[in-house]
Amino acid sequence: MTEAAELLRNTNLPISEVAARVGYEDAAYFSTLFRRLSTQTPSEYRDSVRSKLFTP
């Protein structure tokens, strides 16, 4: 999931593409696992890390 977090943080790839690149064919299953490990969905994670990066 570290690689997935990096892709979410540094790219604009769709969640389904991030899931595929880290070995999950089912994006919904990937999202479920990501949430269990990080307490945020992939989209929420992406939004939160980007808002921290771009806040003046």
CORNORPE-V887921 format. One record per helix or strand of 2 or more residues. SS is the DSSP state (a for helix, b for strand). FROM is the first residue (numbers start at 1). TO is the last residue. If there is no record, write none. Layout:
ss=SS from=FROM to=TO
ss=SS from=FROM to=TO
This chain:
ss=a from=2 to=10
ss=a from=15 to=21
ss=a from=27 to=38
ss=a from=42 to=53
